[in-house]
């Protein structure tokens, strides 16, 4: 049964990720994405957010609570500030895009008995 909650949904991805992934060695892609995810997930958790999904270079997170918009913007700022520290195998600076949606959302929690991939 869905539960309606007030929240900010935050979607983020790297600009030009396809070009980056085509310009670096295949064995560098996973460590690069792991470093990027560590930075972004730490920023989200540091501001009381929860990661809903990681898909390649994309991140979907939710911020719920009294100061939702402020927490989401703080996480985005922290993530942007930390990006130059990521192991960047591609030349040039990394740029991320973020989209925000604030308001009521339907939250559905599913229990899984097994991992979706084996």
C-alpha atoms as a printed R data frame, in Angstrom:
    type eleno elety resid chain resno      x       y       z
1   ATOM     1    CA   UNK     A     1  0.000   0.000   0.000
2   ATOM     2    CA   UNK     A     2  1.526   3.372  -1.001
3   ATOM     3    CA   UNK     A     3  2.210   5.954   1.697
4   ATOM     4    CA   UNK     A     4  2.123   9.647   0.708
5   ATOM     5    CA   UNK     A     5  5.067  11.602   2.169
6   ATOM     6    CA   UNK     A     6  6.531  15.072   1.685
7   ATOM     7    CA   UNK     A     7 10.000  14.790   0.204
8   ATOM     8    CA   UNK     A     8 12.560  15.990  -2.288
9   ATOM     9    CA   UNK     A     9 13.565  13.547  -5.023
10  ATOM    10    CA   UNK     A    10 17.063  14.141  -6.318
11  ATOM    11    CA   UNK     A    11 18.327  12.727  -9.619
12  ATOM    12    CA   UNK     A    12 21.967  13.119 -10.562
13  ATOM    13    CA   UNK     A    13 24.245  11.974 -13.365
14  ATOM    14    CA   UNK     A    14 27.566  12.826 -14.949
15  ATOM    15    CA   UNK     A    15 27.532  15.026 -18.007
16  ATOM    16    CA   UNK     A    16 29.220  13.354 -21.004
17  ATOM    17    CA   UNK     A    17 29.538   9.983 -19.233
18  ATOM    18    CA   UNK     A    18 29.277   8.062 -22.513
19  ATOM    19    CA   UNK     A    19 32.173  10.063 -23.961
20  ATOM    20    CA   UNK     A    20 34.191   9.547 -20.753
21  ATOM    21    CA   UNK     A    21 33.577   5.787 -20.728
22  ATOM    22    CA   UNK     A    22 34.607   5.505 -24.378
23  ATOM    23    CA   UNK     A    23 37.838   7.435 -23.799
24  ATOM    24    CA   UNK     A    24 39.244   5.397 -20.885
25  ATOM    25    CA   UNK     A    25 40.393   1.809 -20.549
26  ATOM    26    CA   UNK     A    26 37.604  -0.641 -19.660
27  ATOM    27    CA   UNK     A    27 39.382  -1.685 -16.453
28  ATOM    28    CA   UNK     A    28 39.265   1.956 -15.249
29  ATOM    29    CA   UNK     A    29 35.484   2.390 -15.597
30  ATOM    30    CA   UNK     A    30 34.326   0.441 -12.527
31  ATOM    31    CA   UNK     A    31 36.890   2.014 -10.126
32  ATOM    32    CA   UNK     A    32 35.945   5.441 -11.531
33  ATOM    33    CA   UNK     A    33 32.212   4.808 -10.968
34  ATOM    34    CA   UNK     A    34 32.901   3.406  -7.477
35  ATOM    35    CA   UNK     A    35 34.846   6.559  -6.505
36  ATOM    36    CA   UNK     A    36 32.087   8.754  -7.930
37  ATOM    37    CA   UNK     A    37 29.357   6.782  -6.097
38  ATOM    38    CA   UNK     A    38 31.293   6.950  -2.795
39  ATOM    39    CA   UNK     A    39 31.413  10.751  -3.004
40  ATOM    40    CA   UNK     A    40 27.778  11.201  -4.008
41  ATOM    41    CA   UNK     A    41 26.366   8.634  -1.540
42  ATOM    42    CA   UNK     A    42 28.412  10.130   1.317
43  ATOM    43    CA   UNK     A    43 27.048  13.599   0.530
44  ATOM    44    CA   UNK     A    44 23.472  12.284   0.409
45  ATOM    45    CA   UNK     A    45 23.796  10.356   3.685
46  ATOM    46    CA   UNK     A    46 25.585  13.314   5.303
47  ATOM    47    CA   UNK     A    47 22.463  15.401   4.804
48  ATOM    48    CA   UNK     A    48 19.884  12.833   5.977
49  ATOM    49    CA   UNK     A    49 19.034  11.550   2.506
50  ATOM    50    CA   UNK     A    50 18.561   7.979   1.338
51  ATOM    51    CA   UNK     A    51 19.818   6.525  -1.927
52  ATOM    52    CA   UNK     A    52 17.001   4.790  -3.781
53  ATOM    53    CA   UNK     A    53 18.951   3.571  -6.789
54  ATOM    54    CA   UNK     A    54 22.367   3.642  -8.460
55  ATOM    55    CA   UNK     A    55 22.361   3.024 -12.209
56  ATOM    56    CA   UNK     A    56 25.780   3.437 -13.810
57  ATOM    57    CA   UNK     A    57 26.573   7.134 -13.376
58  ATOM    58    CA   UNK     A    58 23.002   7.932 -12.290
59  ATOM    59    CA   UNK     A    59 21.823   8.345  -8.698
60  ATOM    60    CA   UNK     A    60 18.266   8.658  -7.415
61  ATOM    61    CA   UNK     A    61 17.867   9.825  -3.805
62  ATOM    62    CA   UNK     A    62 15.108  10.987  -1.482
63  ATOM    63    CA   UNK     A    63 15.232  13.604   1.270
64  ATOM    64    CA   UNK     A    64 12.364  13.615   3.753
65  ATOM    65    CA   UNK     A    65 11.927  15.710   6.906
66  ATOM    66    CA   UNK     A    66 11.353  19.271   8.043
67  ATOM    67    CA   UNK     A    67 14.204  20.831   6.054
68  ATOM    68    CA   UNK     A    68 13.929  18.789   2.865
69  ATOM    69    CA   UNK     A    69 14.873  21.434   0.290
70  ATOM    70    CA   UNK     A    70 17.797  22.751   2.345
71  ATOM    71    CA   UNK     A    71 19.150  19.231   2.915
72  ATOM    72    CA   UNK     A    72 18.906  18.378  -0.754
73  ATOM    73    CA   UNK     A    73 20.664  21.557  -1.852
74  ATOM    74    CA   UNK     A    74 23.364  21.050   0.780
75  ATOM    75    CA   UNK     A    75 24.001  17.515  -0.475
76  ATOM    76    CA   UNK     A    76 24.212  18.760  -4.059
77  ATOM    77    CA   UNK     A    77 26.682  21.471  -3.021
78  ATOM    78    CA   UNK     A    78 28.798  18.992  -1.062
79  ATOM    79    CA   UNK     A    79 28.819  16.570  -3.970
80  ATOM    80    CA   UNK     A    80 29.843  19.285  -6.432
81  ATOM    81    CA   UNK     A    81 32.654  20.453  -4.154
82  ATOM    82    CA   UNK     A    82 33.946  16.893  -3.745
83  ATOM    83    CA   UNK     A    83 33.901  15.962  -7.443
84  ATOM    84    CA   UNK     A    84 37.418  17.263  -8.227
85  ATOM    85    CA   UNK     A    85 38.706  14.804  -5.598
86  ATOM    86    CA   UNK     A    86 37.324  11.790  -7.489
87  ATOM    87    CA   UNK     A    87 39.821   9.675  -9.387
88  ATOM    88    CA   UNK     A    88 39.218  11.142 -12.826
89  ATOM    89    CA   UNK     A    89 40.765   9.023 -15.570
90  ATOM    90    CA   UNK     A    90 39.346  11.340 -18.247
91  ATOM    91    CA   UNK     A    91 40.950  14.684 -19.097
92  ATOM    92    CA   UNK     A    92 39.206  17.813 -17.840
93  ATOM    93    CA   UNK     A    93 36.886  18.539 -14.962
94  ATOM    94    CA   UNK     A    94 33.895  16.380 -14.119
95  ATOM    95    CA   UNK     A    95 30.484  17.993 -14.338
96  ATOM    96    CA   UNK     A    96 27.326  16.536 -12.857
97  ATOM    97    CA   UNK     A    97 23.708  17.408 -13.534
98  ATOM    98    CA   UNK     A    98 21.021  17.280 -10.872
99  ATOM    99    CA   UNK     A    99 17.251  17.459 -11.026
100 ATOM   100    CA   UNK     A   100 15.041  18.179  -8.011
101 ATOM   101    CA   UNK     A   101 11.357  17.562  -7.396
102 ATOM   102    CA   UNK     A   102  9.822  18.714  -4.129
103 ATOM   103    CA   UNK     A   103  6.361  17.822  -2.868
104 ATOM   104    CA   UNK     A   104  4.194  14.852  -2.020
105 ATOM   105    CA   UNK     A   105  5.350  11.491  -3.348
106 ATOM   106    CA   UNK     A   106  3.898   8.010  -3.072
107 ATOM   107    CA   UNK     A   107  6.323   5.757  -1.237
108 ATOM   108    CA   UNK     A   108  6.076   1.987  -1.702
109 ATOM   109    CA   UNK     A   109  8.378  -0.368   0.177
110 ATOM   110    CA   UNK     A   110  8.903  -3.814  -1.326
111 ATOM   111    CA   UNK     A   111 10.520  -6.721   0.446
112 ATOM   112    CA   UNK     A   112 12.746  -8.916  -1.713
113 ATOM   113    CA   UNK     A   113 13.538 -12.471  -0.839
114 ATOM   114    CA   UNK     A   114 16.545 -12.637  -3.157
115 ATOM   115    CA   UNK     A   115 18.947 -10.353  -4.970
116 ATOM   116    CA   UNK     A   116 17.668  -9.067  -8.326
117 ATOM   117    CA   UNK     A   117 20.855 -10.260 -10.066
118 ATOM   118    CA   UNK     A   118 22.773 -13.450  -9.640
